Amino acid sequence: MMFEHSIKVPRHYKIAANILKKVSTEGGSVKTLLYDNKLRHFRTNVLFALITETIKHAAQIDKIFDSCSLLKNESRLDPWLAKILTAELLFGKKALPGKSKPEQTILSYKEQFEKYTDDHEDDLKSKVVRRPRYVRVNTNLLTTSDAIRAFQDEEYQFIRCTGGSYDDYLKQVQGLTEYVFTQDYHVKTMFVFFPGTKFHEHELYLENKIILQDKATALAVVLLAAPPGSVALDMCAAPGMKTTQLAAFMRNQGKIYAVERNEQRYKTLCDFVEKTGSKCVETLHKDSLEIKRGEYDDVEYILLDPSCSGSGMEFCVHNYIEDTRLAKLTSLQEKFLKHAMNSFPKAKRIVYSTCSLYPEENERVITNVVKTSRAKWRVQDVKELLKGQWNNFGSGMYGSIGTRCLYAKPESDLTTGFFLAVLDRDQKDLEKKESNENNSVKEVRKEKKNKTKKNIDNDNNAEINDKTKQLEDNEIAEGRSEDEIRSIKKNKKKKKKSKQDNDCSDIAIEEKDISDVIEVVKKKSKKKSKKNSNLEDAIQVDEVENSVNDTKESSNEKPKKKKKKKDKTKEINNTENNDTSELAENMDEEIQKKKRKRDSDTIIHESNNDCSTHHSKKKKKKDKYLMVENDDNNELEVQKKKKKKKVNSS
């Protein structure tokens, strides 16, 4: 049979085959690949229908190919393109319009395909689960109440989610009709519509106010439960579904590091983050495994959704995977999880998820890593976190760790196949790490403080050395010999060494000097008191006589006597003031003598600290002198009162 090699395969068949291949070999998402910017204006609805039909009947197509040895006989035929063309021929349009070589090859096997399907009709029947359409409201740009009103304006009817059990909710979802929608049982920003409801051309979708995201993937963010203002990390962020959902969950408050290694996927991530208004997200074009300890130590919450087989996706191409590829995937998944556990000291919760139904990628990865991790982590019971409202959990083959994990299954949960585990750091381990961190901070501060103090001491020593050197230079300039300079330097060192001992004895010396001054002043005051004793006695006798005469004499003479009395009192006060001033002068003379003698022995050049000590001592000494002066004045007053009392009694 001859074919025309110049005729090309229709473009939409080739694009569909490439997407099918990526989904099968790389575990990618059909929606992410299909609605890439490059295909934004292509007939995406046609491609979507073709790919989904092929994936839906992938197991049947594999059996048909085996029955007629198609891929063995046609070794040059692209197997992914062959599956797309076969799905179109048997389950789609039932015809291939083109005349390219691949199309003609598939048409040549049409009779064999139909014969096999007729003979194995019962075996080829598969139960198709119709999942509802899940729509997440992007609360960065639109509130849930505004979204409800927008859909109601389009004649959709909103019914509230049941307040009963999770099973009651599943029945409610299965009973939805074409223009009826409800709110999800677990994810409150997600609405549930009738299966097949189209939103790709909807205004809210084009404005990124609603996101077409499956409920199973949205559970990861809900169970991470990062509060507003916290710091989170999405280790495998592209295309950004969970990243932008997390930003909305945190109300755009805090920080989210979104990491993606692949350049093309990184661009998709950045574009999606910007369009959804996720302002708290910082995108990082790097490999998460290359993030070193100390770079992002502020991370508290971690989302980890690594590459997987994609066996749980609705568009799963086959129900088997090669052992070599599975081993590579599980090894990579374990590396990611270990890195998340050990490289972020403040991390308190990690949510690990895959879109796989293979235990090797799920429970086994969790068990292996948790048991060998340096940091202490505990797998939380997801059933408790969801208050018992879930039905599918991990296998008991991996002990209690397995049963604490969650599975979402298409046939029972009406979602894509999904696995999820929540890991919390042990509180004691977290406190220990925080304590170690605080101690290290204290040590650094102490080291800085000691360093600063050392620098200050060095500066002071340098200043003293400079002054010493300057003095030496002056002495040399004055013409002194080297021996004289050395002896002066030696004496200065001795004085400096004994300075502290002298400082301690200065106070005692000052107290002794003051006591000596007091004794001298007292002696002088006694001499003065002897000289003035006769005058004071005469004054006291006159005061007695005046008091007696005051009662006898007439009122006309009273002013004269009072005047005389006042004059005598004034004379006494003047005498006392003169005595007091003489005492003060005597004290000042004695103090000045002591001071001159002491100052002659002091060192001329002192440091700033010595100067401040000298001034404080000087102030103390002055205060003590004032106290002595006050004591002397008080003593004179007491003596005067005693003498007056003695005269009055006589």
C-alpha positions as CSV (number, residue, x, y, z in Angstrom):
1,M,0.0,0.0,0.0
2,M,1.4,3.4,-1.0
3,F,1.2,6.5,1.1
4,E,1.7,10.2,0.3
5,H,4.6,11.2,2.5
6,S,4.2,14.9,1.7
7,I,0.8,15.1,3.5
8,K,1.2,16.2,7.1
9,V,-0.7,14.9,10.1
10,P,-3.3,17.4,11.3
11,R,-1.8,19.7,13.9
12,H,-4.4,19.0,16.7
13,Y,-3.5,15.3,16.5
14,K,0.2,16.0,16.9
15,I,-0.4,18.4,19.9
16,A,-2.7,15.9,21.6
17,A,-0.1,13.1,21.1
18,N,2.6,15.3,22.7
19,I,0.5,16.1,25.7
20,L,-0.5,12.5,26.1
21,K,3.2,11.5,26.1
22,K,4.1,14.1,28.8
23,V,1.3,13.0,31.0
24,S,2.4,9.4,30.7
25,T,6.1,9.8,31.1
26,E,6.5,12.9,33.3
27,G,3.3,12.7,35.3
28,G,2.3,16.2,34.2
29,S,-1.2,17.7,34.4
30,V,-3.3,17.7,31.2
31,K,-4.9,21.0,32.1
32,T,-1.6,22.7,32.8
33,L,-0.2,21.5,29.5
34,L,-3.3,22.1,27.6
35,Y,-4.0,25.6,28.7
36,D,-0.4,26.8,28.3
37,N,0.0,30.3,26.8
38,K,1.1,28.8,23.5
39,L,-2.3,27.1,23.1
40,R,-4.4,29.8,24.5
41,H,-6.0,30.7,21.2
42,F,-6.0,27.1,19.8
43,R,-9.1,24.9,19.8
44,T,-8.5,23.8,23.4
45,N,-12.0,22.3,23.8
46,V,-11.4,20.0,20.8
47,L,-8.0,18.9,22.2
48,F,-9.4,18.4,25.6
49,A,-12.1,16.1,24.4
50,L,-9.7,14.1,22.3
51,I,-7.1,13.6,25.0
52,T,-9.7,12.7,27.7
53,E,-11.3,10.2,25.4
54,T,-7.9,8.6,24.7
55,I,-7.0,8.4,28.4
56,K,-10.4,7.1,29.3
57,H,-10.0,4.1,27.0
58,A,-6.2,3.8,27.4
59,A,-6.4,0.2,28.8
60,Q,-8.7,-0.9,26.1
61,I,-6.5,0.5,23.3
62,D,-3.4,-1.2,24.8
63,K,-5.2,-4.6,24.6
64,I,-6.3,-3.9,21.0
65,F,-2.8,-3.1,20.0
66,D,-1.5,-6.3,21.6
67,S,-4.1,-8.4,19.8
68,C,-3.0,-7.3,16.4
69,S,0.7,-6.6,17.2
70,L,0.3,-3.1,15.7
71,L,3.3,-1.4,17.4
72,K,5.5,-4.4,16.6
73,N,4.5,-4.5,13.0
74,E,4.7,-0.7,12.5
75,S,7.9,0.1,14.3
76,R,8.2,3.6,12.7
77,L,4.7,4.6,13.9
78,D,4.7,7.0,17.0
79,P,2.8,5.0,19.7
80,W,1.3,8.1,21.3
81,L,0.0,9.4,18.0
82,A,-1.3,5.9,17.2
83,K,-3.4,5.9,20.5
84,I,-4.8,9.4,19.7
85,L,-5.8,8.3,16.2
86,T,-7.3,5.0,17.4
87,A,-9.4,6.7,20.1
88,E,-10.7,9.1,17.4
89,L,-11.6,6.2,15.1
90,L,-13.2,3.9,17.7
91,F,-14.6,6.2,20.4
92,G,-14.7,9.7,18.9
93,K,-15.7,10.9,15.5
94,K,-15.5,7.3,14.2
95,A,-13.4,8.5,11.3
96,L,-10.0,10.0,10.3
97,P,-10.3,12.9,7.8
98,G,-6.7,13.2,6.8
99,K,-4.6,11.2,4.3
100,S,-1.3,11.3,6.1
101,K,0.7,8.1,6.5
102,P,0.0,7.6,10.2
103,E,-3.8,8.0,9.6
104,Q,-3.8,5.6,6.7
105,T,-1.8,3.0,8.8
106,I,-4.4,3.1,11.6
107,L,-7.3,2.8,9.0
108,S,-5.6,-0.3,7.6
109,Y,-6.1,-2.0,11.0
110,K,-9.7,-0.9,11.4
111,E,-11.3,-4.2,10.7
112,Q,-9.1,-6.0,13.2
113,F,-9.9,-3.3,15.8
114,E,-13.6,-3.7,15.3
115,K,-13.4,-7.6,15.4
116,Y,-11.6,-7.5,18.7
117,T,-14.0,-5.1,20.3
118,D,-17.0,-7.2,19.3
119,D,-15.4,-10.4,20.7
120,H,-14.4,-8.7,24.0
121,E,-17.3,-6.3,24.5
122,D,-17.9,-7.3,28.1
123,D,-14.2,-7.2,29.0
124,L,-13.7,-3.8,27.5
125,K,-16.5,-2.2,29.4
126,S,-15.1,0.1,32.1
127,K,-16.9,1.9,34.8
128,V,-16.6,5.7,34.2
129,V,-16.9,7.9,37.3
130,R,-18.4,11.3,36.5
131,R,-16.8,13.8,38.8
132,P,-18.4,17.1,39.5
133,R,-16.8,20.4,38.4
134,Y,-14.9,22.1,41.2
135,V,-14.4,25.8,41.1
136,R,-12.2,27.7,43.6
137,V,-12.9,31.3,44.2
138,N,-9.8,33.4,44.1
139,T,-10.4,35.5,47.3
140,N,-7.5,37.7,46.4
141,L,-9.7,39.3,43.7
142,L,-13.3,38.2,44.6
143,T,-15.2,37.3,47.8
144,T,-17.2,34.1,47.9
145,S,-20.5,36.1,48.5
146,D,-19.8,38.2,45.4
147,A,-19.1,35.0,43.4
148,I,-22.4,33.4,44.5
149,R,-24.3,36.5,43.4
150,A,-22.5,36.5,40.1
151,F,-23.5,32.9,39.4
152,Q,-27.0,33.6,40.6
153,D,-27.2,36.5,38.1
154,E,-26.6,33.8,35.4
155,E,-29.6,31.8,36.7
156,Y,-27.6,29.3,38.7
157,Q,-29.2,28.1,41.9
158,F,-27.1,28.0,45.1
159,I,-27.9,25.4,47.8
160,R,-26.1,25.4,51.1
161,C,-23.8,22.6,51.9
162,T,-25.4,20.0,54.2
163,G,-24.7,20.3,57.9
164,G,-24.7,16.5,58.3
165,S,-21.9,14.0,57.7
166,Y,-19.4,13.7,54.8
167,D,-21.5,10.9,53.3
168,D,-24.5,13.1,53.3
169,Y,-22.5,15.7,51.4
170,L,-21.4,13.1,48.8
171,K,-25.1,12.2,48.2
172,Q,-25.9,15.9,47.9
173,V,-23.1,16.4,45.2
174,Q,-24.3,13.3,43.3
175,G,-27.8,14.9,43.2
176,L,-26.7,18.2,41.6
177,T,-28.5,19.2,38.4
178,E,-27.1,21.3,35.5
179,Y,-27.8,24.7,37.0
180,V,-27.4,24.0,40.7
181,F,-24.2,24.4,42.7
182,T,-23.2,24.1,46.3
183,Q,-20.2,24.8,48.6
184,D,-17.6,22.1,49.3
185,Y,-17.7,20.3,52.6
186,H,-14.1,20.9,53.6
187,V,-12.8,23.7,51.3
188,K,-15.1,26.7,52.0
189,T,-13.8,28.8,49.1
190,M,-14.6,26.0,46.6
191,F,-18.0,25.5,44.8
192,V,-19.2,22.3,43.3
193,F,-21.1,22.2,40.0
194,F,-22.7,19.6,37.8
195,P,-20.2,17.4,36.0
196,G,-19.1,18.8,32.6
197,T,-20.1,22.4,33.4
198,K,-17.9,24.6,31.1
199,F,-16.0,27.5,32.5
200,H,-13.0,27.9,30.2
201,E,-14.7,30.8,28.4
202,H,-16.4,32.3,31.4
203,E,-15.7,35.9,32.3
204,L,-14.7,35.2,35.9
205,Y,-12.3,32.5,34.7
206,L,-10.6,34.8,32.1
207,E,-10.2,37.4,34.8
208,N,-8.6,34.8,37.1
209,K,-11.3,35.4,39.8
210,I,-12.2,31.7,39.7
211,I,-9.7,28.9,39.4
212,L,-10.5,25.4,38.0
213,Q,-8.9,23.2,40.6
214,D,-9.7,19.8,41.9
215,K,-10.9,19.4,45.5
216,A,-8.2,16.8,46.4
217,T,-5.3,19.2,45.6
218,A,-7.0,22.0,47.6
219,L,-7.1,19.8,50.7
220,A,-3.3,20.2,51.0
221,V,-3.5,23.9,51.7
222,V,-6.5,23.5,54.1
223,L,-4.5,21.0,56.2
224,L,-1.3,23.0,56.1
225,A,-3.4,25.7,57.9
226,A,-0.7,28.4,57.6
227,P,-2.1,31.5,59.5
228,P,-1.9,35.0,58.0
229,G,1.4,36.7,58.6
230,S,3.4,33.4,58.7
231,V,6.2,32.3,56.3
232,A,5.6,29.3,54.0
233,L,7.5,27.5,51.3
234,D,6.1,25.6,48.2
235,M,9.0,23.4,47.2
236,C,7.6,22.3,43.8
237,A,5.3,25.3,43.0
238,A,4.6,25.3,39.3
239,P,2.0,25.8,37.8
240,G,1.0,27.6,41.0
241,M,-2.5,26.2,41.9
242,K,-1.6,25.5,45.5
243,T,0.7,28.5,45.8
244,T,-2.0,31.0,44.9
245,Q,-4.5,29.1,47.0
246,L,-2.1,29.4,50.0
247,A,-1.7,33.1,49.3
248,A,-5.5,33.6,49.5
249,F,-5.7,31.4,52.6
250,M,-3.1,33.6,54.3
251,R,-5.1,36.7,53.1
252,N,-1.9,37.9,51.3
253,Q,-0.3,38.5,54.6
254,G,3.1,37.1,55.4
255,K,5.5,35.5,52.9
256,I,5.4,32.5,50.5
257,Y,8.5,31.3,48.8
258,A,7.5,29.5,45.5
259,V,10.3,27.5,44.1
260,E,10.5,26.0,40.6
261,R,13.6,24.6,38.8
262,N,12.3,24.2,35.2
263,E,12.6,27.5,33.3
264,Q,9.4,27.1,31.3
265,R,7.3,26.0,34.2
266,Y,8.9,28.9,36.3
267,K,7.6,31.4,33.7
268,T,4.2,29.9,33.9
269,L,4.3,30.1,37.7
270,C,5.3,33.8,37.7
271,D,2.6,34.6,35.2
272,F,0.0,32.8,37.2
273,V,1.1,34.4,40.5
274,E,0.9,37.9,39.0
275,K,-2.5,37.4,37.3
276,T,-4.1,36.0,40.5
277,G,-3.0,39.0,42.6
278,S,-0.9,36.8,45.0
279,K,1.2,39.7,46.3
280,C,2.8,37.8,49.3
281,V,4.5,35.3,46.9
282,E,8.1,35.5,46.1
283,T,9.0,33.2,43.2
284,L,12.5,31.5,43.1
285,H,14.0,30.0,40.0
286,K,16.1,27.3,41.5
287,D,16.2,23.7,42.7
288,S,14.7,23.3,46.2
289,L,17.3,20.6,47.0
290,E,20.0,23.3,46.6
291,I,18.5,25.6,49.2
292,K,21.1,25.6,52.0
293,R,20.5,25.8,55.7
294,G,20.6,29.5,56.7
295,E,19.1,30.9,53.5
296,Y,15.5,30.6,54.4
297,D,15.5,29.8,58.1
298,D,12.3,31.8,58.7
299,V,10.2,29.2,56.9
300,E,7.5,27.8,59.2
301,Y,5.1,25.8,56.9
302,I,6.1,23.7,53.9
303,L,4.1,22.4,50.9
304,L,5.8,19.5,49.1
305,D,4.1,18.0,46.0
306,P,7.1,16.4,44.1
307,S,7.0,14.7,40.7
308,C,5.2,11.4,40.8
309,S,3.7,8.8,38.4
310,G,0.4,10.6,38.2
311,S,-1.4,7.3,38.6
312,G,-4.3,8.9,40.5
313,M,-5.1,11.5,37.9
314,E,-8.4,11.3,36.0
315,F,-6.3,11.3,32.8
316,C,-4.1,8.4,33.8
317,V,-2.8,6.7,30.7
318,H,-2.2,3.3,32.2
319,N,-2.5,1.5,35.5
320,Y,1.1,0.3,35.6
321,I,4.5,1.9,35.7
322,E,8.0,0.5,35.0
323,D,9.9,-0.5,38.1
324,T,13.0,1.5,37.2
325,R,11.0,4.7,36.8
326,L,9.1,4.1,40.0
327,A,12.4,3.6,41.9
328,K,13.8,6.8,40.5
329,L,10.7,8.7,41.5
330,T,10.6,7.3,45.1
331,S,14.3,8.1,45.5
332,L,13.7,11.7,44.5
333,Q,10.6,12.0,46.7
334,E,12.6,10.8,49.7
335,K,15.3,13.4,49.0
336,F,12.8,16.2,48.9
337,L,11.1,15.1,52.2
338,K,14.4,14.7,54.0
339,H,15.5,18.1,52.9
340,A,12.3,19.7,54.0
341,M,12.6,18.0,57.5
342,N,16.3,18.9,58.1
343,S,17.1,22.2,56.4
344,F,14.5,24.6,57.9
345,P,15.0,24.9,61.7
346,K,11.8,26.8,62.3
347,A,9.5,24.6,60.2
348,K,6.7,23.3,62.3
349,R,4.4,21.6,59.7
350,I,5.0,19.8,56.3
351,V,2.2,18.6,54.0
352,Y,3.4,15.9,51.6
353,S,1.2,15.1,48.7
354,T,1.2,13.2,45.4
355,C,-1.3,12.6,42.6
356,S,-0.4,8.9,42.8
357,L,-2.2,5.8,44.2
358,Y,1.0,3.7,44.5
359,P,2.0,3.1,48.2
360,E,5.7,3.0,47.1
361,E,5.4,6.8,46.4
362,N,3.3,7.5,49.4
363,E,3.2,5.5,52.7
364,R,6.6,3.9,52.1
365,V,8.3,7.3,51.4
366,I,6.8,8.8,54.6
367,T,7.8,5.8,56.8
368,N,11.3,5.5,55.5
369,V,12.1,9.2,55.9
370,V,10.4,9.7,59.3
371,K,12.2,6.8,60.9
372,T,15.6,7.9,59.6
373,S,15.3,11.7,60.0
374,R,17.7,13.6,62.4
375,A,14.9,15.9,63.4
376,K,11.9,14.5,65.3
377,W,8.7,14.6,63.3
378,R,5.3,13.0,63.9
379,V,2.8,12.0,61.3
380,Q,-0.6,13.5,62.3
381,D,-3.8,11.5,62.1
382,V,-5.6,13.2,59.2
383,K,-8.9,11.6,60.3
384,E,-8.6,13.6,63.6
385,L,-7.7,16.8,61.7
386,L,-10.9,16.4,59.6
387,K,-12.9,15.5,62.7
388,G,-13.7,12.0,61.4
389,Q,-15.3,13.2,58.2
390,W,-13.3,11.2,55.6
391,N,-13.5,7.6,54.3
392,N,-10.2,6.6,52.7
393,F,-6.8,6.3,54.5
394,G,-3.4,4.7,54.0
395,S,-2.5,1.0,54.3
396,G,-1.9,-0.7,57.6
397,M,1.1,-2.5,55.9
398,Y,3.2,0.5,57.0
399,G,1.9,0.4,60.6
400,S,0.3,3.4,62.3
401,I,2.1,5.8,60.1
402,G,0.3,4.5,57.0
403,T,-3.1,4.6,58.6
404,R,-2.6,8.2,59.6
405,C,-2.4,9.3,56.0
406,L,-5.2,10.2,53.6
407,Y,-6.2,9.0,50.1
408,A,-8.7,10.6,47.9
409,K,-10.2,8.1,45.4
410,P,-12.3,9.0,42.3
411,E,-15.0,6.3,42.8
412,S,-15.8,7.2,46.4
413,D,-14.6,10.8,47.0
414,L,-15.6,12.1,43.5
415,T,-12.1,13.7,43.1
416,T,-8.9,12.8,41.3
417,G,-6.7,10.1,43.0
418,F,-4.6,11.8,45.6
419,F,-2.4,11.0,48.6
420,L,-1.7,13.4,51.5
421,A,0.3,13.2,54.8
422,V,0.6,15.9,57.5
423,L,3.9,15.9,59.5
424,D,4.4,18.1,62.6
425,R,7.7,18.7,64.2
426,D,8.0,17.3,67.8
427,Q,7.4,20.2,70.2
428,K,10.4,19.2,72.4
429,D,12.7,19.1,69.3
430,L,11.4,22.5,68.2
431,E,12.0,24.0,71.6
432,K,15.5,22.5,71.7
433,K,16.3,24.1,68.3
434,E,14.9,27.5,69.4
435,S,16.9,27.2,72.6
436,N,20.1,26.4,70.7
437,E,19.4,29.3,68.4
438,N,18.9,31.7,71.3
439,N,22.1,30.5,72.9
440,S,24.0,31.0,69.7
441,V,22.6,34.5,69.4
442,K,23.6,35.3,73.0
443,E,27.1,34.0,72.3
444,V,27.4,36.2,69.2
445,R,26.2,39.2,71.2
446,K,28.6,38.4,74.1
447,E,31.5,38.0,71.6
448,K,30.6,41.4,70.0
449,K,30.4,43.0,73.4
450,N,33.8,41.7,74.5
451,K,35.3,42.7,71.2
452,T,33.9,46.2,71.6
453,K,35.3,46.4,75.2
454,K,38.6,45.1,74.0
455,N,38.7,47.8,71.3
456,I,37.9,50.5,73.8
457,D,40.7,49.3,76.1
458,N,43.1,49.2,73.2
459,D,42.1,52.7,72.3
460,N,42.7,53.9,75.9
461,N,46.0,52.1,76.1
462,A,47.0,53.6,72.7
463,E,46.0,57.1,74.0
464,I,48.1,56.6,77.2
465,N,51.0,55.3,75.2
466,D,50.7,58.4,72.9
467,K,50.7,60.7,75.9
468,T,53.7,58.8,77.4
469,K,55.6,59.0,74.2
470,Q,54.8,62.7,74.0
471,L,56.1,63.3,77.5
472,E,59.3,61.4,76.6
473,D,59.7,63.5,73.5
474,N,59.3,66.6,75.6
475,E,61.9,65.4,78.1
476,I,64.3,64.6,75.3
477,A,63.7,68.1,73.9
478,E,64.5,69.5,77.4
479,G,67.9,68.0,77.1
480,R,67.5,65.1,79.6
481,S,69.7,62.1,79.3
482,E,68.5,58.6,78.5
483,D,69.2,57.4,82.1
484,E,67.1,60.2,83.5
485,I,64.3,59.4,81.2
486,R,64.4,55.7,82.1
487,S,64.3,56.5,85.8
488,I,61.4,58.9,85.3
489,K,59.6,56.3,83.3
490,K,60.2,53.7,86.1
491,N,58.9,56.0,88.8
492,K,55.8,56.7,86.8
493,K,55.2,52.9,86.4
494,K,55.6,52.5,90.2
495,K,53.2,55.4,90.9
496,K,50.7,53.9,88.4
497,K,50.9,50.5,90.0
498,S,50.4,51.9,93.5
499,K,47.7,54.3,92.4
500,Q,44.8,51.9,93.2
501,D,46.1,51.3,96.8
502,N,46.5,55.0,97.3
503,D,43.0,55.6,96.1
504,C,41.7,53.3,98.7
505,S,43.6,55.1,101.5
506,D,42.8,58.6,100.3
507,I,39.4,58.6,102.1
508,A,41.0,57.6,105.4
509,I,43.7,60.3,105.0
510,E,41.1,62.9,104.2
511,E,39.0,61.9,107.3
512,K,42.1,62.2,109.5
513,D,42.9,65.7,108.0
514,I,39.4,66.8,108.7
515,S,39.6,65.6,112.3
516,D,42.8,67.6,112.8
517,V,41.2,70.7,111.4
518,I,38.2,70.2,113.8
519,E,40.6,70.0,116.8
520,V,42.4,73.2,115.8
521,V,39.1,75.0,115.3
522,K,37.8,73.8,118.6
523,K,40.9,75.1,120.4
524,K,40.6,78.5,118.8
525,S,36.9,78.6,119.6
526,K,37.7,77.9,123.3
527,K,40.1,80.8,123.3
528,K,37.5,83.1,121.8
529,S,34.9,81.9,124.2
530,K,37.2,82.8,127.2
531,K,37.7,86.3,125.8
532,N,34.0,86.9,125.3
533,S,32.8,85.3,128.5
534,N,33.0,88.5,130.6
535,L,31.1,90.4,127.9
536,E,28.4,87.7,127.7
537,D,28.0,87.6,131.5
538,A,27.5,91.4,131.6
539,I,24.9,91.2,128.8
540,Q,23.1,88.4,130.6
541,V,23.0,90.5,133.9
542,D,21.7,93.5,132.0
543,E,18.9,91.3,130.5
544,V,17.8,90.2,133.9
545,E,17.7,93.7,135.3
546,N,15.8,94.9,132.3
547,S,13.2,92.2,132.7
548,V,12.6,93.3,136.4
549,N,12.5,97.0,135.6
550,D,10.1,96.4,132.8
551,T,7.3,95.6,135.2
552,K,8.0,98.7,137.4
553,E,8.6,101.6,135.0
554,S,5.9,103.5,133.1
555,S,5.0,103.0,129.5
556,N,6.9,106.2,128.5
557,E,10.2,104.6,129.4
558,K,9.5,101.3,127.7
559,P,10.5,102.3,124.2
560,K,14.0,103.5,125.4
561,K,14.7,100.3,127.3
562,K,13.6,98.2,124.4
563,K,15.9,100.2,122.1
564,K,18.7,99.6,124.6
565,K,17.9,95.9,124.7
566,K,17.8,95.7,120.9
567,D,21.2,97.4,120.7
568,K,22.7,94.9,123.1
569,T,21.1,92.0,121.2
570,K,22.5,93.4,118.0
571,E,25.9,93.6,119.5
572,I,25.7,90.0,120.7
573,N,24.6,88.8,117.2
574,N,27.5,90.8,115.6
575,T,29.9,89.2,118.0
576,E,28.5,85.7,117.2
577,N,28.7,86.3,113.5
578,N,32.3,87.6,113.8
579,D,33.2,84.5,115.8
580,T,31.5,82.3,113.2
581,S,33.3,84.0,110.3
582,E,36.6,83.7,112.2
583,L,36.0,80.0,112.7
584,A,35.2,79.5,109.0
585,E,38.4,81.5,108.0
586,N,40.4,79.4,110.4
587,M,38.9,76.2,108.9
588,D,39.6,77.4,105.4
589,E,43.3,78.2,106.3
590,E,43.8,74.7,107.7
591,I,42.1,73.1,104.8
592,Q,44.1,75.0,102.3
593,K,47.3,74.0,104.1
594,K,46.4,70.4,104.0
595,K,45.3,70.7,100.4
596,R,48.5,72.3,99.3
597,K,50.6,69.7,101.0
598,R,48.5,66.8,99.4
599,D,48.4,68.4,96.0
600,S,52.2,68.6,95.9
601,D,52.4,64.7,96.1
602,T,49.8,64.0,93.3
603,I,50.7,63.0,89.8
604,I,50.4,65.7,87.2
605,H,49.3,63.6,84.3
606,E,46.3,61.4,85.0
607,S,43.8,59.5,82.7
608,N,40.2,60.6,82.3
609,N,39.0,58.1,84.8
610,D,41.5,59.3,87.4
611,C,40.3,62.9,86.9
612,S,36.7,61.9,87.5
613,T,37.7,60.1,90.7
614,H,39.6,63.1,91.9
615,H,36.7,65.4,91.4
616,S,34.3,63.1,93.2
617,K,36.7,62.9,96.2
618,K,37.1,66.7,96.2
619,K,33.3,67.1,96.3
620,K,33.1,64.6,99.3
621,K,35.8,66.5,101.1
622,K,34.0,69.8,100.6
623,D,30.8,68.3,101.9
624,K,32.6,67.1,105.0
625,Y,34.1,70.6,105.7
626,L,30.6,72.1,105.5
627,M,29.4,69.6,108.0
628,V,32.2,70.6,110.4
629,E,31.2,74.2,110.0
630,N,27.6,73.5,110.7
631,D,28.5,71.4,113.8
632,D,30.6,74.3,115.2
633,N,27.7,76.7,114.7
634,N,25.3,74.3,116.4
635,E,27.7,73.9,119.3
636,L,27.9,77.7,119.8
637,E,24.1,77.9,119.7
638,V,23.7,75.2,122.4
639,Q,26.3,76.9,124.7
640,K,24.5,80.2,124.3
641,K,21.1,78.7,125.2
642,K,22.6,76.9,128.3
643,K,24.1,80.2,129.6
644,K,20.8,82.0,129.1
645,K,18.9,79.3,130.9
646,K,21.5,79.5,133.8
647,V,21.0,83.3,134.1
648,N,17.2,83.1,134.1
649,S,17.2,80.4,136.8
650,S,19.5,82.6,138.9
